[in-house]
Amino acid sequence: MFNDRKLLVTGGTGSIGGSICDYFKTNGCKEIYSTTTNLKKVKSDQKHINFKELNLDNIENSNLDELFDFDIDYLVLNAGLNRDNIFLRMSSDDWNNVINVNLNSSFHILKHFTKKMVKRRFGRIVFISSVVAHTGNPGQVNYTASKAAISGFVKSLALELSTRNITVNSIAPGFIRSNMTDKLNDDQKNAILEKIPMKKLGDSIDIAKAVGFLCSDNANYITGQTLHVNGGLALI
């Protein structure tokens, strides 16, 4: 499906980012790159991924031309950070760190790669957003603000790049099984499942397959959209 193509996924050491990399590798992607804040976080089973160390919270001081001296076909902006607290107790650092990683870093990475995509007249850009960007969530004004901003970003960028054979879309996951959900007790898990019509958590592969669809030829005529993958949690 992705033969002779190149992919960059930010945040490839996480469950969703790792699944995206694995899915594209399984489906023939030629070269796979990812970012990590620390190369020591790279797992032994991720040798098929070419990791680049990058501090997304301070990306303006990074030399992206040197770090990303290659072309890509697919760019998946997946890296995310949360610093939860009720608004009255949220610090400026909590706000700025989340906005920098979840939103501002995407601006700088896109500035670098869209120039290359426009020149080659091909590209598939996919943001990983969140269901809470559309529903809100107490204790997460910084996180929801950063993810909600992606919707406008996607629509405007899609309009600018559509004539260059470049699509721009986002995926809004619901509750996905991860290390975080594994730590929940039974009562907490049941409270979450009660809200989900399908009565189950999603898997990271569900998000990877959605990314794969948006990057495939099957989605050539889809741009500026948000694909909701949440088991019916939010019908938007």
C-alpha positions, 0 to 999 in steps of 0.5 A: 500500500505504501511502497517506496514512500517515506513517513515521519511520525512525531512521538513514535515511542508512545502507544499510538505513535508506535502503532502507526509506525508498525502499521506503515512498516507492515504495509510496505513503507520504505523509510520511517522516521520519528521524533523522541525527546530522548533516544534512550526511550527507544524500545529494542523492537523499534529498530525499523524506525529512524529516530531523531532527538528533538525537544518539541517544547523548545523547537525554535532553537533546533536546526530542523534543516539539519535534523530533517535533511530528507523528503517525506510523503506522509507527515503524522503530527502525533506527539502530545503532552498533558499537564492537567489541573483545574484552571484556577490552579494551572500555572503559566508553565503548564499552559505554555508547555502543552501549547508548545508541544501540541500546537506550536511544534506542529507549526515549525515542523510543517513550515519545514516539510510543506515546502518540500511537499509543494515542490514535489506536488504530493503530501499527506498530512495527518494531525492526531487530535482528541475527542475532548477537543470537541466535547471539552474536559474539566481540568484540561483547558490547556490540552483541549485548547491545543487540540481544538486549535488543530481543527482550524489549522487543518481547514485553513491549511487544507485550503491553501495546499489542496491544489498541490495534491497535498491533503490535510486532515486530523483524527480525533481518538476517544479513549484508547487502551494505553499504559495510562488506562492500564493503571485505572482500577475497575471502578474507573474503567467501568465509569469510562465504559459506561460513556462509550456506546460500544462498551470497550476501549479502542486500541492504538491499531484503530488509530493507526488504521485510520491514519493509513486510510487518510494517507492511502489512495482511497482518501485522495479526495478527502481534505480539511476533515476530522475523522472521529474514532471513539466508539460512539462516545461523541457523535459529531 
